Each structure stands twice: as C-alpha cells, then as structure tokens.
Amino acid sequence: MINVLLVDDHELVRTGIKRILDDVRGFKVVGEAKTGEEAVQFCRQNHPDIVLMDMNMPGIGGLEATKKICRLCPDVKVIVLTVHCEDPFPSKVMQMGAHGYLTKSAGSNEMVHAIKAVKSGQRYIAPEIAQQIALAQFSGRTDKNPFISLSDRELQIMLMITKGEKVQSIAEQLNLTSKTVNSYRYRMFEKLNIGGDVELTHLAIRHKMIDIDSEGF
C-alpha cells in the first residue's frame, strides 16, 4: 500500500486528486493539508510514503515545506504538483531533495506513474520540464530567467511578497527578524536590478513565476 498525503490550499484540487487515487489499487490517501505548516507536522507525526505538494499556499508555502520535510523526514518522498513549469522551481525543489516534479496539467495516468516510480526509489520529472531544462543548459542561452540567480530563501520570500504578504508577516512565518527579511528583499532587488515590490511582481509575472489567473489553482 502506498500512503499519500495531499497538500494544496484548494479543497477542490485535493478532492479531485483523492478521487483519482481512491480508484487506484494499492493507493491510500491518508491525509490532507492546506498549508506547508500542516504538511510538515503531518509528516513528522505520520510518515506517509508520498507527499503531493503544491507550491503556492498560505504560510511558509510549498518550497519551504518541501525543504523541511526532506530534512526532517528523509523517509518521506515529496512530489511537487504545481502550476509552475518554469525554472528555477524544478531545479530548486529537486536540489532540496524532492523526488518528483509534475505540473497540474499532467494527466491522472502520469501522476500515478510518477508516484509509483518515486515509491520504487526513482526520481521523476515531467518529460516536458526535463526537456526544457536540458535544452536551456545545452543551448547556453543568454536570456535565462533572472530568478535563477536567487537563493532558496530569496525565492521563498519572493513568492510571499508577490502574494501580498507584508515583511512582518513573512518574518513571523519563517522565524526570521524583519531586518533579515528586508536584507533578503534588498539583495533580491540588486540581483534582479529592480527597485521595489511592485517591480518584483511585474517581473515575476513576465517570467511566469506566478500565475495571476489561477492564483496557484
């Protein structure tokens, strides 16, 4: 039996995935979480085999939750399931220790295949994303996504800022001081050659780092 935790802040998404997996022999959805914090707590207490992790959620979000689960629960395998298909997200989460990366456009058969592959010890990246990353590296493109230059923490804070989170709120959720969060912000602005949060959001939209139509759905 493959025990799966579903992590997404949209109930309809969780319900849809649960219905798919409930129809697959040998699969069992053992829990649901709507925030990264809930996902980390569930994994520490219950140790599911697989976590299907959304990226855009309230609180620490999927990026930080993936990092924590991979560090605190090495026996739990995380598959990111998100709207984000652009690097640096796939590269970042795989470097953090995630075992799989799928977009929400994936069909049910691919999702089931990915879960089985990861459970057996393999890593799985959706073919179109793997090809995109390989082609970008092979071609040596000069128009690479500028967000690739951001660190894991900077990328996490970028996602929170573009969702409208204030510095104090970000600091509390990530257990940092406001001064530290601002230091990350200004470092981001320097790397991206921008002047503030509004420009950051516009740049993120332009490079498909956030999805304003679906809001992470």
C-alpha positions, -999 to +999 in steps of 0.1 A: +000+000+000+013+035-009+002+060+016-002+095+002-006+130+018-023+156-004-011+192+002-030+220-015-049+250-002-077+244-027-102+219-015-115+212-050-079+202-061-075+179-031-109+163-037-102+157-074-068+141-067-083+120-039-110+106-062-084+097-087-061+079-062-090+062-044-097+043-077-061+030-080-055-003-063-027-001-038-030+036-031-045+052+000-048+089+008-040+091+045-042+128+050-048+162+036-032+196+044-039+231+032-007+248+043+030+240+044+030+240+082+002+214+083+022+192+059+054+193+079+035+185+111+016+156+095+048+141+081+066+143+114+037+125+131+026+100+105+054+095+079+034+089+047+052+073+018+045+101-007+036+138-004+019+155-033+030+191-026+015+223-041+039+253-043+016+283-037-001+282-004-006+304+027+021+305+053+056+291+046+044+276+012+054+245-006+090+255-012+099+258+025+077+229+034+095+206+009+128+217+023+118+210+059+102+176+051+132+164+032+154+174+061+133+162+090+117+131+074+141+116+049+120+085+045+091+106+032+093+113-006+079+146-019+065+151-054+058+187-062+025+192-081+021+228-092+012+253-119+049+263-122+067+248-151+095+273-154+129+270-140+142+277-113+114+260-095+120+224-108+158+227-103+154+242-068+130+217-054+149+188-068+181+202-052+163+204-019+156+167-020+123+164-037+119+131-057+094+143-083+080+173-102+047+175-120+026+203-133-012+204-127-017+199-165-004+163-160-030+135-167-041+111-140-020+083-156+012+103-154+005+112-118+000+076-108+031+066-128+052+093-111+040+081-076+049+045-083+083+055-098+092+076-068+080+050-043+103+025-060+132+047-055+134+066-088+131+103-094+105+117-118+104+150-137+076+156-162+092+150-196+084+184-210+100+201-180+131+178-181+134+186-218+131+224-212+158+223-185+181+202-207+177+224-238+183+256-218+216+241-204+227+227-237+220+259-257+238+282-233+210+307-237+218+343-226+181+351-219+178+328-189+152+335-162+168+361-139+151+344-109+176+315-113+201+338-095+181+338-063+188+316-034+162+292-020+153+317+008+151+346-016+129+326-039+106+317-010+104+353+001+097+364-035+067+341-036+054+355-004+059+392-014+041+386-047+012+371-029+008+404-009+025+393+024+040+421+045+075+420+058+064+415+094+041+386+085+069+369+064+093+373+093+069+356+117+061+327+094+097+320+086+110+326+121+132+355+110+135+391+121+120+418+099+155+432+094+167+398+080+137+397+056+144+432+044+180+422+038+168+394+016+145+418-002+172+443-010+196+416-021+168+403-044+163+438-058+200+441-065+202+407-083+172+414-104+180+451-110+147+464-097+136+490-073+107+476-052+079+451-046+057+463-075+086+458-100+093+424-084+057+413-090+057+426-126+089+408-133+076+376-117+045+377-139+066+383-170+088+353-163+058+331-153+070+328-117+034+335-105+001+327-121-023+356-117-052+339-135-053+307-115-037+321-083-019+288-078-050+267-086 
